[in-house]
């Protein structure tokens, strides 16, 4: 079923949602049949109102979006702070990123892949190291514009490093979820 704006109403223990969905959307049984004209063409534009929806999760603190953003920010600051505090003369790409940030990114990618699927672990954590580098390039480029004249090459190197680390962690998390039979537990 597609994602829709949901307004939740409680009625005798049942939760109903108003959703503005058109008949080309899948119905609650997963079939693409129109509730109005019973066709599979999707040409009918009759809105479906008060369709029964499963209840929302009661835990609003740890939503999937918050978990993904939190994992990205955790890796960003743990990998970034040591990199940003290193003087420019001592920075070598990618060697300046081989610190605790690599381990945290690996673990975060494994956890995200276990919980949300392989691609979520790969993409969310794989973008951490290029983001850390770009913050340094922008800040130091403002202070001295001629300092980072090879930043596109450094960005490609760090992107490859991030994808290798996140790919290894995401593969581990995905394999653990498959062997333990948990699978991907949340929609991405």
N, C-alpha and C positions, 0 to 999 in steps of 0.2 A: 504494500500500500504506500502511496506517496506521502510525503510529509506535508501537513496542512496546519493552518492556524487552528489551535484548539482552545475552545472555551469549555471548561469542565463544569458540569452540573451534577450534584449528587441527588439521587432520587431513589429512596427505599433500598439503599445499599448498592444500586447499580450506577455505573458512571457512564453518562452519555456525552458525546462530544458533537458540537455543531461543526461541520466541516464543509466548506464550499468546494465540493468535488464534482466534476462533470463525469458523465457516464463513460468516458474513454478511460477513466481510472479503473484500477482493479477493484472489485468488490471485496467484502470481508472474507470471502472464501478463496481469494486469489485469482478468480477468473475475470477476464476482461469482458464481462457481459453487462450491458446496460440494464439498470433496474427499471427503466421506464419503457424502453422499446424492445428489450431483449435481443438486441443485435450485437454483433461483434465488430461492427464497422467503426464505432466511436464517433459517428456523425451526429448523434443526438447531444444536445447541450442542456439537458434537463439537470438542474442541480439536485444533489442528494443531501438532504438535511437530516440531522439527528440519527446518524449512523452509530451503531454501538461500537465503541473503541475499548481496547484493553486499558485498565487503569494505569495511570502514570506511576513511576517509581516513587516511593515515599522519601528516598534519600535525595534531597535537593542540593546537598553540600558537595557531593562528588559526582557531578554529571560528566558524561564522556568528554564534552568540550573543555570543561575545567581541568580534567585530568590531563588531556593532551597539551593544553596551554601551560599547565604547571610543569609537566615533564620538559617541555621545550625551554621554559624560563630557568628551571633548575640547571639543566645542562648548559644553557647559555651563560649563566653567571659563574658556574663552577669552572667551565672551560675558559671563560672570558677574563675573569679577574687576574689569574696568573699571567695570561697573555698580555693584558693591557698594562700591567705593572712592570713588565720587562722593558728595559730601555731599547730604543730602536736599533742601536748598534749591535745588540745581542740577539735580535730576532732573526731566525731563519725559518723559512716555510718549507716543509711542514713540521720540522723538528721542534719548534716552539710550542706545538700543540700536544706533544707526547708527555702529558702529565696526568693528573687525576681526572681531567675532563674526558679523556678517552675512555677510561673505565666507567665513569658515570654515564656517558653517552651509550656505551655498550649495554649496560644494565637497563637503562631507560628504554632503549630500542627493544630489548628482549621482553620487558614488561608490557610495553605498548603492543607489541606483536602478539603476545599471549592473550592480551585482553581484547584488542580491537582488530587484529589481523595484520598480516605481513606488511602491506603497503603503508599502513598508518605508522608503524614503527620505523620503517625506512624513510619516509618523507619527513615526518615530524622531527626526528633526531638527525637525519642527514643534512638538514638545513642549518644546524646549530653552528658548525665551524665556519661556513661562509658568512653567516651573520656576525660572528665574533670578529672575523677579519674585516668585514666591511665597516663595522663601528670604528675599528682602529684606523682604517684608511681614511674615513671621512673626518674623524677628529684630527688626525695628524696632517691630512691634506688641507684642512682649514688653517692650521698653525704654520705649515710650511708646504706650499703647493708643489714644489719640485721633489718632495721626498718619496712619494709613491708613484713613480712613473711606470712600474711594471705590475700594477695591482691586478690587471685582468689575468695575467699569467698566474699570479699567486692565488687568485680566486679559483681558477680551474684546478690547481693543485689541491687546494683545501676542500673543494667540492668533491673531488675524487676520494680524498682521505675521509671525509664525512660519510660518503656513501659506502665506502668499504667497512668502516666501523659500524655504522647503522645497519648495513646489510648483514654483517656477521651476527650482530645482536638480534636483529629481527628474525633471522633464520633460526637461531637457537630458541627464541621465544615461540616461534611458530611450530617448530618440531616438538618442543615440550608440550604445547597445547594439543597437538595431534596425538602424541603418544600417551598422554594422560587422559585423553578422551574428552577434554573440556571444550575444545574448539573455540571459535570466536564467539564471545558471549554478548557482544553489543553490536548494534548497527553502527556503521562508520559515518 
